C-alpha cells in the first residue's frame, strides 16, 4: 500500500475496469483490435489514470471482451450502412440457386489466367460493384484485417453463415465481397499490364526485324 501511495497509484475496482475497457473500445479501430495491442492500451490507460493495472490474466480477459465489443459495434455500423436492396442481394449470395452469383462461386474463383477465367472475373467484379457497398467504412480497413475476414468466411459453410444474426451475417458477407472485389480488381490490372507488356514486346520485335531487313538491303 505504501508503495502504491509513493508512486501515486491506487487499487483498481470493477467500475474502473468497465470504464477503462469502454474507453479503449471507443478509441480503437476494428482492424487494430488485436489482443497484444489492446492489452498494451489497457495497461497504458490504467497507468495514465493512476490506477494499479490488474493481473496479466485479468488484462487478457478484459482484452478479449474488448475485441468482441469492438467487432460487434463495427458489424452493427456496417450492417446499418447497407441499403435494404443490398441486404437482399447479400442474402441471395448465400443460396446455391442464385441465378446471378453465389458465394460458393466467389469462393471457388481461382486465379487462372485463361480467357474464360478472365471473362468470369470481369462478370463477378461487375456484380460485386453493383452491390454498392459502403466504401467510407470499408476503404480505411487494413489489408491484413480484410484478409482475416476473407479467410473467416472461406472457412464457414453457407448453412453456418445463414445462421448468424442479421448484423453479423451482413457484415461478414460484406467484408468478404469487398475483399474479393479488391482481389479481382488487382488481378485484372495485373492481366492488363501483362498484355500491354506482351504487345509492347511484339511491337519492338517487329521494329527490330524491319530495321534488320533495311540494314541488309543497304549493305547488300
N, C-alpha and C positions, 0 to 999 in steps of 0.2 A: 504493500500500500504506500509506503514511504517513497519507494522508487517511482511509482506512478505519479505521486504528487510532485516529486523532484522534476520529472520530465513534463509535467503539465498534462498528464493523461488521466482519464477516469475510466472505470469499468463500463463496458457496453451493456445495453439492455436489448430485449426483444424488439422494442419500439425502435431503437437505434438501427437494428439490423434491417427492419422493414423499410425505414426511411432511407437508409443508405442504398439498399438494393433498388428501391424505386428511383432514386436519383441516378444511379448508374444506368438503369434501363432507359431512362429518359434521355441520357446523353451518350448512348451507344448505337451506332448503325447496325442493322441486322447482319451485314456482311463483315462486321468487326466483332461480332458476338461469339468469340471463341472462349473456351474455359480459361486458358492461360491469361488472355487479355482482361477478362472480367475479374479474375482473382486479383490481378495487379491493380485494376481500377478500384475494386472494393477496398483493398488494403490501403491504397493511397487516400481514398475518401475518409476512411476511419482516422488516419493519421492527420489529415487536414483539419478534421473536426476535434482533434484532441481526445479521441476515444481509443481505448486499447482494442486492437483487432482481435477477433475470435481465433480459435484454434484453426490450423490448416484444414482439418476435416470439416469444420463448420463453414469456413470460407468456400470450400469446394461445393458444399450443399447450397450455399447462397448463390454461387456462380451458376450451378445447374438450374436453379429456379429462375435466375435472370435470363438465361438462354431461352427457356420456354416462354417467358413473358415477352421478351423482345420479338421472338419469332411469331407468337400469336398476335401481337399488335401489328406487326408488318403484314402478316397474312390478312388480317382484318382490313387494314388500309388498302391493300392491293385488291382484295375482292370487292370492296365498296367502290373502287375506281372503275370497275368493269361495267359496261352497259348491259342491260338485260339481253340484248341480241348477242353480245359477245359471250355471255354466260351460256346461252342456248347452244352456241357453236362449240364451246368448250365441252359441254356435256355430250354433244354429238360425236366428238372425237373419242369418247370413251365407249363407243359401241363399234363392234366389228361389222355392222351392217350399214355404216355411213356410206352414202353414195358419193361423197366428195372426198373426204380424207379422214383417216382414223389414226389414233395414237399408235396403234400397232404398226401401221405403215411408216410413221415417222421414226419409231424405234428401230425398224428394220432397214431404214435407209442407209445403204453402205456408201463408202467413199470411192466408188468405182469411177473410172474416167472414160467410159464408153459414151457414145452419143445418146443412147437410150437413157442412161443414168443421168446425163446432163439435162435432158428434157424433163425427166421426172423431178429432178432437183428444182428446176425452174417452176414447175407446176406446184410443187409443195411450198416453195417460197411465196408464190403468188397467193396461195390460200392462207398461209400464215400471216402475211401482211394484211390480208382482208379481215383478220380478227380485230384489228385496231386496239392493240394492247397499250396500256398507259406508259408511254415512253418516259415520262417525267419521273416515274417511280423505278423503272427498270434500268434505264441507261446508266445511272450512277453506280449500280451494283458492280462489284469486282468480278473479274473473270473466274477467279477461284471459287467464289460463292455460287455463281451460276453453274459452274461445273459440278459442284457438290449437289446442287438441287437437281441437275440433269441426271446424275448417277442415282440419286434417290428415287426419282420417278422411274428410271430404267429398271430398277430392282423390284418395283411393285407391279403386280398384275392389274389388269383393268378392273377386275372384281374388287380388289383391295382399294384401288383409287376411288371407285364409285361409293365405297362405304364410308369415306371420310365425310365429316361435316362440311356443309357447303363452302364456307370460307376457306377452310384448309384445302379442299379439293380444287376449288377455282384457283387458289394461289399456286399450288404445286403444278397444275397443268399450265398455267400462265407462264411460270418460270421455265418450265421445260420447253414450251413453244418459243419463248423469247430466245432461249439458249440455242435451240435448233435453228431458228431464223438467222441468228448470227453465224452459226456454223455453215449453213447453206450459202449465205452471202460471201463468206470468206472463201468457200470452195469455188464458187462461180467466178470470183475475182481472180483466184489462182489459175483456173482453167483459161480465163480470158487472157491473162498475161502469158501463159504458156503458148496459146495460139498466136498471139501477137509476135512472140519471140520466134516461133516456127516460121511465120510468114516473113519476118524480117530476115531470118537466116536464108530462106529460099530466095528472097529478092537479092540478097548480097551474093549468093552463089550464081544467080543468073547474070548479074552485072559482071562478076569475075570472069564467067565464061565468055561473055561478049567482048570484054577487054582483051582476053587472051586470043580470041578469034581475030580481032582487029590487029593485034600485035603480030600474029603470024602472017596476016595478009601484007602488012607493011614490010616485014623482014623477009618475005618470000619463003 
